[in-house]
Amino acid sequence: MEEAEAPGDILGLEVILPEEGKKAPSCPHGPTLLFEKVCKEEKSRRFFACSACRDRKDCSFFQWEDDKVSEARLLAREAENQAKRPGTSHQESWTRFLQFCGLPLHEKRFCADCQLLLPPAQLASHSSHSTSLVTPAQLRRPSLLLRPLDNKKSQAQYLFTERSARFLLDSLAAGGYRKLLCVGTPRLQELIKLRNLEQKHEPMKSLLLDIDFRYAQFYSQDEFCHYNMFNHHFFGGEASSNILKAFLAESGGEKVAMVADPPFGGLVKPLANSFSLISQTWRKLQPSDSSDTVMPVMWVFPYFFEPRILDCLPSLVMLDYQVDYDNHPLYKHGKMGRKQSPVRLFTNIPAKDVVLPKEEGYRFCSMCQRYVSSLNKHCTKCNLCPSKDGREWKHCSACERCVKPSWKHCQPCGRCALPGHPCGSAAADQGCFNCGSRRHKRKACPEKDTHRENRFRTKGKKVSSQNPLKAKRKSGAARRARKLSLQLLTSAVQ
């Protein structure tokens, strides 16, 4: 099968959201995503690739949209998908956990190599592995027991610090939310269960949706669903989907909110689509006379993705609260981390209702009607607290907006940028692949057809006047380039 071509003349990739009723081919991570490759001098072409992995070493699936796949290939693909599914069902894992909890303490062991709870009958088969005793406290905090996945191009797991997790939980509890949908936030799920054990607060319910099936060892089917947030795929099928619906149905005044913490390298567009589908499910379950139309959401993501997130979900606003992680090399407090974490909360909950802790350096801005970082000074000219990164920003009269303190106004570029930047590089940050406008994307470009015609005319002229030897060399280079990883392509997604 032909692979994706070299990125030399590629302007970028666009994710094409699935159309209703149209089925995409599947890989071990569920239905694939459809991408459109936009090139300078050739017709755009679409292909399917894995939704969860950004490196073909982790998932090799690739198929051009217009390819005709043979029946033999389809059967081989399905066999491969089956082989990579978990060896046990969720029900079997939960039954095993209940039996494990009934064992004496000296018989409870955990295999660090296989990441499995080991009953006595299976200990002999793991004799050459690293095993250890498991305490009841560890069973209640599986995120501390399991080894975090660390592949940054597929399923890297970064876990909230206790400080950040407790802030999220306390803020939502104070807002009257009694059911939390935890999408990729296992540590928040743990704190909810621990909070209920304390019996000092009103009980809360939680449901964890996560692609890491290891958590099925610790939670029942009503507490955990094996889920891929990039394609809204439930590996457990309709049964798992029904569990989500049952959880989202509010009864007895139990308000529902969703907290999502996707991998930072993930594509915003498919994530926003999945969260929108969850919100739509929630809305359908509301009483017909309900005034609530949008499910309360907290999306944890770096602040520099704000334009993309707001483009997909305009109802969200970014809060100043800085989220930290225990096992991230940079996004944490201490000598090895940054002074300021770039990770923020995007929410449709009214900003004034999310009280940021004063002891951590936040204050309330009466003009913005929201809590902000103490260094985020209100600008009377912009009429807002403009800082995104936790530092005090300055107003540029020429740009008529506030910018980072390290930026200077560049007259040739007509904008503020870092000193010593290459002038004219603003074009690289274009919004539309055709005309460069930041007001629309390529699909909505009024000059799209004109640009395509011009590219083909130019391409034809180049071919007719091209030296045959050069053409041969280019052909060989193209063949070698096809061997490049799809990861080189997806890094250019618009």
C-alpha positions, 0 to 999 in steps of 0.5 A: 500500500502506498504511504504518505508522501514527503512533507517538502511541499506540504502546506499542512493537514486538516482533520475531517470530522466524520460524517453521520452514517459514514463509517471509517476503517478501524485500527486497534484504537477504534475508528481512524480519523480522516486527514486531508493533505494540502500540497502546493502543487498537487491536488489535495488527497485524503487518508485514514490514520490512527486517532490515538497515535502520532507515530506509525511505530506505535500504530502503523495503520494507513489507508488512502480514502479512495483505496479499495481494500480487498476482503483478505486485507480486511480479514487480516486487519480485523485479526490484528485488531482482535489480537491487540485487544485486552486478554480479559474482559472488564467483568473478569478483571473486576471479579478478580479484584473482588477476590483479590481484596478478600485475600490476606495481606501477605498474599496480595502481590503486584507484578511491576513488569506486567502491571497486574494484580497477582493472586497466589495461583498466578505468582509462580508464572511471574517468579522471574518478574519484579513483584511486591506486596500491595497495601489497601491504601495502594488499591485505593490509589491505583495511579500511584501503583501503576507505572505511568505510560510515557510515550509522548506520541501515543498515550503519555500519562501525566498525573495531577499533583494533589494540590491541583486535583483537590482544587478541581474537586473542591471547586466543583463540589462548591458549585453543587456538582455531585456527579463528575465525568472524569475523562482521562483524569484517574487521579481525580477519580481516586480523590472522589472515592477517598472523599466519600470514605471520609464521610465528611461531605455530601457523597459524589459519584464519578465515572472514569473514561480512559484509554488505559485498560489497566484501570479495569483491574480496580473499578467496576463497569459503573466506575470505568469505561475503556474509551478513546477520547479522540474518536469518541469510541467505547471499546466495550461497545453499546454496553459502555455507551449505555453506562455513560448515558445512565451516568449523565442522567441527572436525578434527585438534584445531582448535577453533572460536570465533565473534567477532561485532561487530554494528552497535550500533543492531541489534536484539538478538533477531534477532542472538541468533537468528542466532548461536544458529542458527550454534551449532546448526549447529556442535553438529550437526557435533560427534562424538556423544560430545562433551561440548561443547554450546555453541559458544564465542562472543564478542559485542561490544556496549555494556554497556547492552544486557546485560539484553537479551543475557542474556535471549536468551542466558543462557549469556553473561557480560559481561567488563570489557574495553573495546573501542575503535574507530579510526573511531568518534567516541566509542568510542576513546581520545584527545581526541575519544573517551571516557575509558571505552568502553561497548563490552564482550565478552559470552562463554560462555568461562569468564571466568577463562580470558580474561586481561585485560591488567594494563598496561591497568588490569585485575586478577583478583578471586579472589572473582568468579574473573574479571578486572575493571577496577581501579576495579571494587571488590568489594562484600561485600554484593552479593558481586560486582564490580558496576561496568558502566561502568568507574567505582567504584560505591557500595552503596545500602542502601535498594535493596540493590544497587550503583549508579553513583556519580552516582546518589542514592536517591530516596524518592518513586520508591523507587529510585536515579536521577540527581539532578533526574530527573522523579519517577515516570518509572520507569513509562516503563521498563516491561517489559510493555506491558500491566501494566508488570511487568518479570518478563515481556513482553506475550506472556506477560502473564496480563492480556493479554486483559483489557487488550485488552477494556478498550481496545476498550470504552474506545475504543468509548465515546470514539468514540460521544461524540466531536465529529464535527469533532474526529474529522475533524481526527484522521482528517486527522492520522492520514493525515499521520502515516502518512507518517512513517518506519518508523524512528520505529517501530523506535526503540521496539522492546522 
